[in-house]
Amino acid sequence: MTSDTSVGTSDPQRLDLSAAFFLAQEPPYAAGTAPVAVRISQGDGPVRLALGHPATSMNVLLTLDDQGRIREETLTDTKHLVTRRFVYSDNG
């Protein structure tokens, strides 16, 4: 995560937490809805979704795994760039 996109991001850090806790705590997911949601992938490749939250100036790009879980996330708002990769305990 960075608040200064001119210097790049920091080294990855591992966080162990449940999916339910993560979704309940994170601003773009806690409400359970996205005002704007568009599937931007086509064909047999990974599902990619773009979510927009205009009221908070937040945008999210998600890549889902074959079980519909978040695999990668890029989140931007007016002051932050957050990139995350998710690894689930059932697949290493």
N, CA, C and O of each residue as an XYZ file, in Angstrom:
368
protein
N       0.853     -1.166      0.000
C       0.000      0.000      0.000
C       0.892      1.219      0.000
O       1.942      1.238      0.642
N       0.466      2.232     -0.724
C       1.214      3.479     -0.719
C       0.271      4.667     -0.829
O      -0.788      4.589     -1.451
N       0.678      5.755     -0.216
C      -0.018      7.028     -0.384
C       0.762      7.932     -1.319
O       0.318      9.039     -1.623
N       1.923      7.474     -1.782
C       2.771      8.228     -2.695
C       3.105      7.339     -3.876
O       4.076      6.584     -3.821
N       2.331      7.411     -4.930
C       2.505      6.509     -6.061
C       3.777      6.785     -6.849
O       4.115      6.008     -7.742
N       4.485      7.851     -6.556
C       5.734      8.137     -7.270
C       6.895      7.281     -6.767
O       7.926      7.197     -7.435
N       6.748      6.644     -5.599
C       7.840      5.833     -5.052
C       7.558      4.336     -5.098
O       8.414      3.555     -4.683
N       6.437      3.916     -5.568
C       6.125      2.492     -5.640
C       5.577      1.953     -4.335
O       5.330      2.696     -3.385
N       5.394      0.654     -4.312
C       4.797      0.016     -3.137
C       5.867     -0.619     -2.248
O       7.013     -0.791     -2.661
N       5.483     -0.953     -1.052
C       6.394     -1.594     -0.101
C       6.462     -3.093     -0.378
O       5.734     -3.614     -1.223
N       7.343     -3.775      0.342
C       7.446     -5.225      0.222
C       6.165     -5.887      0.719
O       5.513     -5.368      1.626
N       5.795     -7.030      0.135
C       4.586     -7.737      0.589
C       4.681     -8.137      2.048
O       5.758     -8.435      2.563
N       3.517     -8.137      2.707
C       3.417     -8.581      4.089
C       2.286     -9.585      4.194
O       1.221     -9.394      3.607
N       2.515    -10.647      4.934
C       1.507    -11.695      5.106
C       0.585    -11.338      6.263
O       1.043    -10.935      7.332
N      -0.714    -11.489      6.040
C      -1.719    -11.312      7.078
C      -2.598    -12.553      7.088
O      -3.135    -12.942      6.051
N      -2.747    -13.168      8.238
C      -3.613    -14.341      8.363
C      -4.911    -13.918      9.026
O      -4.927    -13.549     10.200
N      -6.003    -13.972      8.265
C      -7.317    -13.638      8.811
C      -8.382    -14.341      8.008
O      -8.151    -14.763      6.874
N      -9.541    -14.462      8.598
C     -10.627    -15.173      7.923
C     -11.252    -14.291      6.845
O     -11.211    -13.063      6.921
N     -11.822    -14.939      5.853
C     -12.492    -14.206      4.779
C     -13.658    -13.391      5.333
O     -13.868    -12.250      4.923
N     -14.412    -13.968      6.258
C     -15.560    -13.260      6.833
C     -15.110    -11.989      7.550
O     -15.752    -10.946      7.418
N     -14.022    -12.065      8.302
C     -13.505    -10.891      9.007
C     -13.046     -9.833      8.011
O     -13.367     -8.654      8.158
N     -12.298    -10.257      7.001
C     -11.808     -9.325      5.992
C     -12.960     -8.584      5.317
O     -12.945     -7.356      5.224
N     -13.946     -9.325      4.853
C     -15.067     -8.704      4.140
C     -15.879     -7.781      5.032
O     -16.393     -6.767      4.559
N     -16.005     -8.108      6.302
C     -16.770     -7.274      7.228
C     -16.046     -5.980      7.583
O     -16.689     -4.990      7.932
N     -14.717     -5.973      7.499
C     -13.934     -4.823      7.929
C     -13.515     -3.876      6.804
O     -13.305     -2.688      7.050
N     -13.393     -4.366      5.606
C     -12.866     -3.561      4.515
C     -13.941     -2.666      3.916
O     -15.022     -3.143      3.568
N     -13.655     -1.372      3.792
C     -14.654     -0.409      3.305
C     -15.352     -0.779      1.988
O     -16.571     -0.626      1.901
N     -14.646     -1.254      0.973
C     -15.421     -1.498     -0.249
C     -16.343     -2.709     -0.170
O     -17.227     -2.856     -1.015
N     -16.161     -3.582      0.824
C     -16.951     -4.805      0.902
C     -17.930     -4.831      2.074
O     -18.926     -5.553      2.024
N     -17.671     -4.073      3.107
C     -18.468     -4.137      4.336
C     -19.948     -3.843      4.092
O     -20.804     -4.434      4.751
N     -20.265     -2.948      3.163
C     -21.661     -2.610      2.883
C     -22.386     -3.731      2.133
O     -23.615     -3.792      2.144
N     -21.630     -4.611      1.487
C     -22.232     -5.735      0.774
C     -22.684     -5.413     -0.636
O     -23.205     -6.288     -1.328
N     -22.497     -4.174     -1.077
C     -22.894     -3.792     -2.433
C     -21.856     -2.848     -3.029
O     -21.082     -2.218     -2.308
N     -21.854     -2.765     -4.332
C     -21.038     -1.785     -5.051
C     -21.976     -1.027     -5.976
O     -22.681     -1.650     -6.770
N     -22.006      0.312     -5.896
C     -22.900      1.080     -6.759
C     -22.684      0.818     -8.249
O     -23.635      0.836     -9.030
N     -21.432      0.577     -8.639
C     -21.114      0.270    -10.032
C     -20.295     -1.013    -10.045
O     -19.253     -1.091     -9.394
N     -20.757     -2.018    -10.779
C     -20.030     -3.283    -10.887
C     -20.110     -3.766    -12.327
O     -21.195     -3.888    -12.896
N     -18.935     -4.041    -12.915
C     -18.876     -4.459    -14.310
C     -17.886     -5.607    -14.449
O     -16.769     -5.539    -13.936
N     -18.298     -6.653    -15.139
C     -17.355     -7.728    -15.478
C     -16.574     -7.259    -16.693
O     -17.160     -6.943    -17.729
N     -15.258     -7.212    -16.569
C     -14.444     -6.712    -17.671
C     -13.678     -7.821    -18.393
O     -13.002     -7.553    -19.386
N     -13.770     -9.037    -17.920
C     -13.110    -10.153    -18.598
C     -14.097    -10.840    -19.525
O     -15.314    -10.738    -19.369
N     -13.527    -11.546    -20.498
C     -14.358    -12.300    -21.425
C     -13.735    -13.664    -21.640
O     -12.547    -13.861    -21.384
N     -14.527    -14.593    -22.103
C     -14.003    -15.909    -22.441
C     -13.699    -16.766    -21.237
O     -14.316    -16.633    -20.181
N     -12.721    -17.663    -21.419
C     -12.413    -18.666    -20.405
C     -11.361    -18.235    -19.399
O     -11.053    -18.994    -18.480
N     -10.808    -17.060    -19.541
C      -9.777    -16.602    -18.614
C     -10.345    -16.288    -17.245
O     -11.542    -16.461    -17.013
N      -9.495    -15.827    -16.331
C      -9.958    -15.464    -14.987
C     -11.033    -14.377    -15.039
O     -11.002    -13.501    -15.903
N     -11.967    -14.445    -14.119
C     -13.017    -13.429    -14.023
C     -12.405    -12.170    -13.408
O     -11.784    -12.223    -12.347
N     -12.589    -11.040    -14.088
C     -12.114     -9.753    -13.586
C     -13.320     -8.831    -13.465
O     -14.126     -8.706    -14.387
N     -13.423     -8.198    -12.318
C     -14.528     -7.289    -12.030
C     -13.986     -5.912    -11.700
O     -12.960     -5.783    -11.033
N     -14.676     -4.887    -12.167
C     -14.368     -3.514    -11.788
C     -15.528     -3.010    -10.934
O     -16.687     -3.072    -11.345
N     -15.206     -2.514     -9.754
C     -16.215     -1.999     -8.830
C     -15.963     -0.513     -8.624
O     -14.822     -0.090     -8.443
N     -17.023      0.271     -8.651
C     -16.903      1.698     -8.427
C     -17.766      2.144     -7.263
O     -18.921      1.739     -7.129
N     -17.189      2.977     -6.436
C     -17.886      3.563     -5.292
C     -17.749      5.092     -5.416
O     -16.936      5.699     -4.720
N     -18.550      5.713     -6.305
C     -18.386      7.139     -6.593
C     -18.470      8.053     -5.371
O     -17.756      9.054     -5.313
N     -19.305      7.742     -4.413
C     -19.465      8.615     -3.246
C     -18.186      8.719     -2.423
O     -17.952      9.730     -1.761
N     -17.356      7.677     -2.463
C     -16.101      7.687     -1.707
C     -14.880      7.801     -2.611
O     -13.747      7.698     -2.142
N     -15.105      8.011     -3.903
C     -14.016      8.082     -4.895
C     -13.115      6.854     -4.852
O     -11.901      6.960     -5.029
N     -13.715      5.689     -4.617
C     -12.966      4.441     -4.518
C     -13.299      3.551     -5.710
O     -14.458      3.394     -6.092
N     -12.247      2.975     -6.283
C     -12.393      2.025     -7.381
C     -11.620      0.770     -7.043
O     -10.552      0.835     -6.435
N     -12.161     -0.382     -7.439
C     -11.538     -1.662     -7.128
C     -11.529     -2.521     -8.386
O     -12.537     -2.635     -9.083
N     -10.384     -3.117     -8.664
C     -10.261     -4.099     -9.734
C      -9.960     -5.442     -9.080
O      -8.970     -5.586     -8.362
N     -10.824     -6.424     -9.336
C     -10.678     -7.749     -8.722
C     -10.432     -8.804     -9.785
O     -10.991     -8.741    -10.881
N      -9.596     -9.768     -9.455
C      -9.461    -10.992    -10.229
C      -9.905    -12.116     -9.309
O      -9.422    -12.231     -8.183
N     -10.827    -12.947     -9.788
C     -11.379    -14.034     -8.973
C     -10.753    -15.360     -9.355
O     -10.338    -15.556    -10.497
N     -10.685    -16.279     -8.384
C     -10.201    -17.623     -8.692
C     -11.359    -18.464     -9.219
O     -12.477    -17.969     -9.362
N     -11.091    -19.729     -9.506
C     -12.131    -20.585    -10.097
C     -13.251    -20.941     -9.129
O     -14.226    -21.579     -9.524
N     -13.125    -20.535     -7.850
C     -14.202    -20.726     -6.878
C     -14.928    -19.425     -6.576
O     -15.762    -19.376     -5.672
N     -14.620    -18.372     -7.323
C     -15.285    -17.086     -7.135
C     -14.735    -16.254     -5.991
O     -15.365    -15.284     -5.569
N     -13.559    -16.627     -5.481
C     -12.950    -15.878     -4.384
C     -11.961    -14.853     -4.946
O     -11.420    -15.036     -6.037
N     -11.738    -13.800     -4.210
C     -10.795    -12.775     -4.639
C      -9.388    -13.375     -4.667
O      -8.924    -13.932     -3.671
N      -8.720    -13.259     -5.803
C      -7.330    -13.709     -5.932
C      -6.380    -12.511     -5.909
O      -5.332    -12.552     -5.265
N      -6.756    -11.449     -6.614
C      -5.952    -10.236     -6.640
C      -6.878     -9.036     -6.569
O      -8.008     -9.073     -7.056
N      -6.380     -7.973     -5.953
C      -7.178     -6.756     -5.788
C      -6.271     -5.545     -5.988
O      -5.157     -5.491     -5.465
N      -6.762     -4.589     -6.743
C      -6.130     -3.270     -6.831
C      -7.203     -2.274     -6.450
O      -8.257     -2.203     -7.081
N      -6.924     -1.504     -5.407
C      -7.894     -0.547     -4.883
C      -7.266      0.843     -4.953
O      -6.125      1.040     -4.535
N      -8.010      1.788     -5.479
C      -7.529      3.168     -5.522
C      -8.600      4.091     -4.952
O      -9.799      3.863     -5.112
N      -8.132      5.132     -4.286
C      -9.002      6.239     -3.922
C      -8.185      7.506     -4.152
O      -7.131      7.453     -4.787
N      -8.643      8.617     -3.657
C      -7.968      9.877     -3.968
C      -6.556      9.971     -3.408
O      -5.766     10.783     -3.888
N      -6.212      9.159     -2.401
C      -4.894      9.267     -1.780
C      -4.127      7.959     -1.645
O      -3.030      7.949     -1.087
N      -4.680      6.852     -2.146
C      -4.044      5.561     -1.896
C      -4.070      4.652     -3.121
O      -4.958      4.731     -3.970
N      -3.073      3.797     -3.176
C      -3.030      2.689     -4.113
C      -2.729      1.450     -3.289
O      -1.676      1.362     -2.657
N      -3.649      0.491     -3.292
C      -3.489     -0.741     -2.522
C      -3.533     -1.906     -3.503
O      -4.480     -2.034     -4.279
N      -2.518     -2.746     -3.469
C      -2.525     -3.971     -4.268
C      -2.368     -5.139     -3.309
O      -1.521     -5.122     -2.417
N      -3.201     -6.152     -3.510
C      -3.166     -7.321     -2.628
C      -3.316     -8.587     -3.447
O      -3.981     -8.610     -4.483
N      -2.686     -9.629     -2.957
C      -2.838    -10.966     -3.518
C      -3.315    -11.855     -2.373
O      -2.795    -11.782     -1.259
N      -4.304    -12.690     -2.659
C      -4.917    -13.532     -1.631
C      -4.549    -14.988     -1.874
O      -4.666    -15.508     -2.983
N      -4.101    -15.628     -0.799
C      -3.796    -17.051     -0.823
C      -4.654    -17.704      0.248
O      -4.654    -17.278      1.402
N      -5.374    -18.727     -0.136
C      -6.295    -19.394      0.783
C      -5.650    -20.666      1.320
O      -4.924    -21.357      0.605
N      -5.920    -20.961      2.569
C      -5.257    -22.086      3.232
C      -5.548    -23.430      2.582
O      -4.760    -24.364      2.732
N      -6.655    -23.552      1.868
C      -6.981    -24.832      1.228
C      -6.222    -25.054     -0.071
O      -6.281    -26.148     -0.632
N      -5.498    -24.030     -0.572
C      -4.714    -24.213     -1.796
C      -3.317    -23.632     -1.680
O      -2.729    -23.216     -2.678
N      -2.789    -23.601     -0.479
C      -1.415    -23.176     -0.242
C      -1.263    -21.728     -0.222
O      -0.156    -21.226     -0.032
